[in-house]
Amino acid sequence: MPTPDHPETVSEHEVPLLNIANVLTIVRIVLVPVFLLTLFAGGGHDTAWRIAATGVFAIAAVTDRIDGQLARKYGLVTDFGKLADPIADKALIGAALVGLSILGDLSWWVTGIIAVREIGVTLLRFAVLRHGVIPASRGGKLKTLVQTVAIGLYLLPLSGGWLTAAAIVMGVAVLLTVVTGLDYVVQSIRLRAGVHAHPPVS
């Protein structure tokens, strides 16, 4: 009988779609508009509202780590989760980047590079969906972590050396964004090639 200590014994088709991991993913998506409301409140540069926006962003970001851990620990991994989790991440990160650029706190070229990569990878996932699901890689998770830290620094009402630190971290995030994006392209090509090399038996 499957137990929480042996999640590998639970086949994916037995995992309920409405489980705690997927619920947390949905909560993260719902928090995106809440985050935007707090970010633009008070003209976008009110200290109290910026701290509040950072708090909402942090809570949403933490749910990403928690839902992943729960899914793996208790065998709650589903195809919905594999697709919805990275989409939720992209929605949160994208909203933060666009919001910061609109407020003039972050250069649009940074937002543009990251947005093109994230949208491209999302479309790529759907394009190869009939061949299989491309799960988030370790590099992709590291990229998301660095992006999250960089955005958190930009959201906080900081100045001086902290802004320099934020710019450096964001530079690393952009580099990881490009590198991991290319990696996903390679994965999709290999996935399609593998399916074509081994066609299903009718």
Steps between C-alpha positions, in 0.01 A plus 500: 500500500644844408626707791633858530844351566492316168355745245654305216240228557220737400434502129429841355148413388408430864606845618197731547515817294381710793785441742689736732788552257272602214288716731812694604585547133154643437534726806824636353319590179221673698760703693634656179226766466516563876872564464445743212240695699742548789789582266317788328320624811611841625649593165733200493774648717335530838730331752227319692329369185832388349573301814149353480553411134830333590320301768231376261767414244701309762195301615419406140862403436513283814196302384706398197757325717239349731277355228798341328621339822153369586448361150826306512476387863144372484490385140264777388671565168246543218519616140287798603756591763789462258334750268326733746796539739739661248214705353419634848867589546508682167180691580643621832845583366359660185256717695779620729739580214240686293380686808852610594569611141176701484604673823842576348692288751621238253618534140254371241772304319543280807126437517494439125773235501346311791145532360599368155676202659215417738227531235712302255558215745130491592399476133770235452353292782158504338647432155659173616223408746375214282850352507547544874531756780825691551528544878684791659874429501743576783642782290150636451432488873830680571407761243164554669668529842750761381227693319291495817783634716582771246138610474467502878796738522348727235162499675637610835544877545879478506776735386875529461700176502184292524394620154839398364460157658152473348637584155775236530257230611263593218790474254565144617128428468496620138800280418335193656178587319670484160706187574210299641278614214741347251507183712120465473527532122750212499271292725203554270702394196618185678145424616360525147792302358448225758130469416569492129771237551259281697150542349212355704392147409137489385 
